[in-house]
């Protein structure tokens, strides 16, 4: 019996040493890697790729809430002020496959009940990537529409520009939610109505000089190796309530498009539905060269809302794929020029302004940061920017000086498995295997959290054990460790509360204090490893051995 307990003690001691080594930064591969006191005081929402759970975590990586869902992610997810969650789900559809495929949008209550579900997934159309909840409660859904080979040719598509027997073209539907699974289409826009081409002059409907029609979409524009059936591949949608305009990020055109939403559906099908602004790649409308291209396979274009730093500007995650020279990613802001007549201005060369970025963030060595697909960025109220390298499941926050103040690596790899510390979240070929479409930070005073239980629980990785010594903003001394049951805690700041979490992330000790030095007696806890929280912030792991 004594020999058995000695072996148990040695094993626990070894595990404690191992964990402390990891806490000092060794083999720190997943979860919260960096957190300073300057990190935005918030919770982060994300939906891991290949996983049906949506997580809300604090800056330490502890789960404060989660939603169990029925579907794998159809990409976007948003938390509303009333505590409800909107999430795109992936519905199987062999007729319209593609990266970022979805099929429905579902509204969940805070407790996880389905409030509303709307599906667009059939032989002709399928929702994908992103959606936007409007101030009036309606939903803007990004839609693929499938056109057959003959239909594309009849519009003036060059047959050399066709791959396969279909062409996916973007559309937007505005849905007014009704009962549990129904809704009204109250407004719509279709890119199919706004084409121009200079290949087939016998087609009077679409024939025209591309450079003379910047508001129309060149039916025969293709780029790099992206000549497949997913011709345009929009990947984000954003709405500006003050302007009543909609913006799309169109990856395969390397540009963003803005559309007037104040039109009727009938008007949107005609000239008033043409693009009123486009930016990133003037080659698409015959107004520039490769040297003028500014966006490269970008994602997540959005207006910065009123009240935030740089309000009114447009924030874009510029992935950098197919960039001339070396591939690298940047996060950029632009400020379009709008005249007194409300029209977006163009240069003398007919290119939409601005000429270049208003702001650009990239790594000190640019090629060190390259997220080749998905991903996004968010302007935070404190002036910081949250950047989601979705390719690698890596979220990091930079301050005004572009210094990192927080970094988190998604520990959930495809298939729903959880990577543990020291285990790289990669596939068998060494590629990233923990993708996240986008991550969003919500302030702790966000209306959705009022009256909610947000007690921090377990960490997603390693059964709830904290992993990085970089997380504590205070200097704390905990001794003796291991302990027989009595422990002293000394801190350079006042100790108001001490808690212990067991290996399951459950709170097993909770006591309030008012001092910088305290002595604690753990007389009712079984032997084992515990995580200590000081003032609800992780500070140390302890080994209790009786």
Secondary structure as the mmCIF struct_conf table of DSSP 4:
data_model
#
loop_
_struct_conf.conf_type_id
_struct_conf.id
_struct_conf.beg_label_comp_id
_struct_conf.beg_label_asym_id
_struct_conf.beg_label_seq_id
_struct_conf.end_label_comp_id
_struct_conf.end_label_asym_id
_struct_conf.end_label_seq_id
HELX_RH_AL_P HELX_RH_AL_P1 UNK A 2 UNK A 23
TURN_TY1_P TURN_TY1_P1 UNK A 24 UNK A 27
BEND BEND1 UNK A 30 UNK A 30
STRN STRN1 UNK A 31 UNK A 35
TURN_TY1_P TURN_TY1_P2 UNK A 37 UNK A 38
BEND BEND2 UNK A 39 UNK A 39
BEND BEND3 UNK A 41 UNK A 41
STRN STRN2 UNK A 42 UNK A 48
TURN_TY1_P TURN_TY1_P3 UNK A 49 UNK A 50
BEND BEND4 UNK A 52 UNK A 52
STRN STRN3 UNK A 53 UNK A 57
TURN_TY1_P TURN_TY1_P4 UNK A 59 UNK A 60
BEND BEND5 UNK A 61 UNK A 61
STRN STRN4 UNK A 62 UNK A 62
STRN STRN5 UNK A 63 UNK A 68
BEND BEND6 UNK A 70 UNK A 71
STRN STRN6 UNK A 73 UNK A 79
TURN_TY1_P TURN_TY1_P5 UNK A 81 UNK A 82
BEND BEND7 UNK A 83 UNK A 83
STRN STRN7 UNK A 85 UNK A 90
BEND BEND8 UNK A 94 UNK A 96
TURN_TY1_P TURN_TY1_P6 UNK A 99 UNK A 100
STRN STRN8 UNK A 101 UNK A 101
STRN STRN9 UNK A 103 UNK A 108
TURN_TY1_P TURN_TY1_P7 UNK A 110 UNK A 111
BEND BEND9 UNK A 112 UNK A 112
STRN STRN10 UNK A 114 UNK A 119
STRN STRN11 UNK A 121 UNK A 121
BEND BEND10 UNK A 122 UNK A 124
STRN STRN12 UNK A 125 UNK A 133
TURN_TY1_P TURN_TY1_P8 UNK A 135 UNK A 136
BEND BEND11 UNK A 137 UNK A 137
STRN STRN13 UNK A 139 UNK A 148
HELX_RH_AL_P HELX_RH_AL_P2 UNK A 149 UNK A 155
TURN_TY1_P TURN_TY1_P9 UNK A 156 UNK A 156
HELX_RH_3T_P HELX_RH_3T_P1 UNK A 159 UNK A 161
TURN_TY1_P TURN_TY1_P10 UNK A 164 UNK A 165
STRN STRN14 UNK A 166 UNK A 177
BEND BEND12 UNK A 179 UNK A 179
TURN_TY1_P TURN_TY1_P11 UNK A 180 UNK A 181
STRN STRN15 UNK A 183 UNK A 190
HELX_RH_3T_P HELX_RH_3T_P2 UNK A 191 UNK A 193
BEND BEND13 UNK A 194 UNK A 194
STRN STRN16 UNK A 195 UNK A 196
STRN STRN17 UNK A 197 UNK A 197
BEND BEND14 UNK A 198 UNK A 199
TURN_TY1_P TURN_TY1_P12 UNK A 201 UNK A 202
TURN_TY1_P TURN_TY1_P13 UNK A 204 UNK A 206
STRN STRN18 UNK A 207 UNK A 207
BEND BEND15 UNK A 208 UNK A 208
HELX_RH_3T_P HELX_RH_3T_P3 UNK A 210 UNK A 212
TURN_TY1_P TURN_TY1_P14 UNK A 214 UNK A 215
BEND BEND16 UNK A 216 UNK A 216
STRN STRN19 UNK A 217 UNK A 218
TURN_TY1_P TURN_TY1_P15 UNK A 219 UNK A 220
TURN_TY1_P TURN_TY1_P16 UNK A 224 UNK A 225
BEND BEND17 UNK A 228 UNK A 229
STRN STRN20 UNK A 230 UNK A 230
BEND BEND18 UNK A 232 UNK A 232
STRN STRN21 UNK A 234 UNK A 240
TURN_TY1_P TURN_TY1_P17 UNK A 241 UNK A 244
STRN STRN22 UNK A 245 UNK A 250
HELX_RH_3T_P HELX_RH_3T_P4 UNK A 251 UNK A 253
TURN_TY1_P TURN_TY1_P18 UNK A 254 UNK A 254
STRN STRN23 UNK A 255 UNK A 260
BEND BEND19 UNK A 261 UNK A 263
HELX_RH_AL_P HELX_RH_AL_P3 UNK A 265 UNK A 268
TURN_TY1_P TURN_TY1_P19 UNK A 269 UNK A 269
BEND BEND20 UNK A 270 UNK A 270
HELX_RH_3T_P HELX_RH_3T_P5 UNK A 271 UNK A 273
BEND BEND21 UNK A 274 UNK A 274
BEND BEND22 UNK A 276 UNK A 276
STRN STRN24 UNK A 277 UNK A 279
BEND BEND23 UNK A 280 UNK A 280
HELX_RH_3T_P HELX_RH_3T_P6 UNK A 282 UNK A 285
TURN_TY1_P TURN_TY1_P20 UNK A 286 UNK A 286
BEND BEND24 UNK A 287 UNK A 287
HELX_RH_3T_P HELX_RH_3T_P7 UNK A 290 UNK A 292
BEND BEND25 UNK A 296 UNK A 297
STRN STRN25 UNK A 299 UNK A 303
HELX_LH_PP_P HELX_LH_PP_P1 UNK A 304 UNK A 305
TURN_TY1_P TURN_TY1_P21 UNK A 306 UNK A 307
BEND BEND26 UNK A 308 UNK A 308
TURN_TY1_P TURN_TY1_P22 UNK A 309 UNK A 312
BEND BEND27 UNK A 313 UNK A 313
STRN STRN26 UNK A 314 UNK A 318
TURN_TY1_P TURN_TY1_P23 UNK A 321 UNK A 322
BEND BEND28 UNK A 324 UNK A 326
STRN STRN27 UNK A 330 UNK A 334
STRN STRN28 UNK A 338 UNK A 338
TURN_TY1_P TURN_TY1_P24 UNK A 340 UNK A 341
BEND BEND29 UNK A 342 UNK A 342
HELX_LH_PP_P HELX_LH_PP_P2 UNK A 343 UNK A 343
STRN STRN29 UNK A 344 UNK A 344
HELX_LH_PP_P HELX_LH_PP_P3 UNK A 345 UNK A 345
STRN STRN30 UNK A 346 UNK A 346
TURN_TY1_P TURN_TY1_P25 UNK A 348 UNK A 349
BEND BEND30 UNK A 350 UNK A 350
HELX_LH_PP_P HELX_LH_PP_P4 UNK A 351 UNK A 351
STRN STRN31 UNK A 352 UNK A 352
BEND BEND31 UNK A 353 UNK A 353
HELX_LH_PP_P HELX_LH_PP_P5 UNK A 354 UNK A 354
BEND BEND32 UNK A 355 UNK A 356
BEND BEND33 UNK A 358 UNK A 358
STRN STRN32 UNK A 359 UNK A 361
BEND BEND34 UNK A 364 UNK A 365
HELX_RH_3T_P HELX_RH_3T_P8 UNK A 366 UNK A 368
BEND BEND35 UNK A 373 UNK A 374
STRN STRN33 UNK A 376 UNK A 379
TURN_TY1_P TURN_TY1_P26 UNK A 381 UNK A 382
BEND BEND36 UNK A 383 UNK A 383
STRN STRN34 UNK A 385 UNK A 389
HELX_RH_3T_P HELX_RH_3T_P9 UNK A 390 UNK A 392
TURN_TY1_P TURN_TY1_P27 UNK A 393 UNK A 393
STRN STRN35 UNK A 394 UNK A 398
TURN_TY1_P TURN_TY1_P28 UNK A 400 UNK A 401
BEND BEND37 UNK A 402 UNK A 402
STRN STRN36 UNK A 404 UNK A 409
STRN STRN37 UNK A 412 UNK A 413
TURN_TY1_P TURN_TY1_P29 UNK A 414 UNK A 416
STRN STRN38 UNK A 417 UNK A 418
HELX_LH_PP_P HELX_LH_PP_P6 UNK A 419 UNK A 420
TURN_TY1_P TURN_TY1_P30 UNK A 421 UNK A 422
STRN STRN39 UNK A 426 UNK A 426
TURN_TY1_P TURN_TY1_P31 UNK A 428 UNK A 429
BEND BEND38 UNK A 430 UNK A 430
STRN STRN40 UNK A 432 UNK A 432
STRN STRN41 UNK A 436 UNK A 443
TURN_TY1_P TURN_TY1_P32 UNK A 444 UNK A 445
HELX_RH_3T_P HELX_RH_3T_P10 UNK A 447 UNK A 449
TURN_TY1_P TURN_TY1_P33 UNK A 450 UNK A 451
STRN STRN42 UNK A 459 UNK A 459
TURN_TY1_P TURN_TY1_P34 UNK A 460 UNK A 461
HELX_RH_3T_P HELX_RH_3T_P11 UNK A 462 UNK A 464
HELX_RH_3T_P HELX_RH_3T_P12 UNK A 469 UNK A 471
BEND BEND39 UNK A 473 UNK A 474
STRN STRN43 UNK A 476 UNK A 479
BEND BEND40 UNK A 480 UNK A 482
STRN STRN44 UNK A 483 UNK A 483
BEND BEND41 UNK A 484 UNK A 485
STRN STRN45 UNK A 486 UNK A 501
TURN_TY1_P TURN_TY1_P35 UNK A 503 UNK A 504
BEND BEND42 UNK A 505 UNK A 505
STRN STRN46 UNK A 507 UNK A 521
BEND BEND43 UNK A 524 UNK A 524
HELX_LH_PP_P HELX_LH_PP_P7 UNK A 525 UNK A 526
BEND BEND44 UNK A 527 UNK A 527
STRN STRN47 UNK A 528 UNK A 534
TURN_TY1_P TURN_TY1_P36 UNK A 535 UNK A 536
STRN STRN48 UNK A 537 UNK A 544
#
